Amino acid sequence: MTTAQPSSQVAPALDPRDRGRTPRPAGRGWVGYLFLSPALLLFVVFIAGPFVAAIVLAFFSWDMLTPAKFNGAGNFTAMFHDPLLYKALANTFIFALASVLTHLVGGLLLALGVNRVMNRALAYFVRTAVFFPFVISWAAVALLWKYVLDPTFGIFPYYMGRVGIHTPDWFTDPHWALPAIIGIDFWHTIGFTFVIMLAGLQTVPKELIEAARADGANPRQILWNVTIPMMSPTIFFATVITFIGAFQIFDPAQIITPDGGPDNATTTIVMYLYQKGFQSFQVGYASAVSLLVFLVMMIVTLLQFLGARKWVHQQ
């Protein structure tokens, strides 16, 4: 009779963290990548790929018809010696700053007004009416306002003239072309900012407002000391989103004033990029300009995030 010898193999200790977990079948990791593949493919094709191509082409001279030639830093040197570039940057910054200011003030005032409406049907109608222009395409909006403000047969100049008010030639006067584009952009996109502000306004704790009223604060004091500080994250988000969208403005300026307006009054940086890349076929130069646009937007957004530490109050 033989005696069983003790096994030299010791069973591995179980990790307490593995209790209750269902073992994952080996070789099934590809399923997750399969679900991610559509988004990854779109990212590579439409974002990462073009971005890398723009970086490479910025150092070449290419007109899409002849072979590309290495140009070194020539595109960047030429870019910073072009006075039209500075004009386009100035127009874009003016447009972006005016858009941010008007959207924040207008969106907040509209949100405050709608939030005070007690009738649900009326509040729903106003929300829909304010947001509706945002769903219309830029092409339709630009053509609509181009004809509305036309000095010859436009509806607005006609009725202003009937009451004795003379209106300028909006899109041929260099002093009024850019303000007209700013006004059209406000009418078209204020609904988006309004919805953001209205959502942020409804997150303000009612207990704080009631406490401020109990302490004798008037509506203006409640707005400045309670509502706006509590809405600061929403205001910050609206500021960043509005600036990024406004800095890329292209459609209304291109449709209404295709040559950049009188004296390049409405030439924006994206419009300038389009002219160089798709009208003059200076693809390498346009790629360098696109990198400048990306750099400027990144710096401004970073400054906004750094400045938010001083005025944005997290609840």
JOCOR-V800211 format. One record per helix or strand. SS is the DSSP state (h for helix, s for strand). FROM is the first residue (numbers start at 1). LEN is the number of residues. Records with the same first field share a line. If there is no record, write none. Layout:
# JOCOR-V800211
SS = FROM-LEN + FROM-LEN
This chain:
# JOCOR-V800211
h = 16-3 + 30-28 + 74-6 + 83-33 + 120-16 + 138-11 + 155-8 + 177-25 + 206-9 + 219-12 + 232-16 + 251-6 + 262-3 + 269-11 + 283-29
s = 60-2 + 69-2
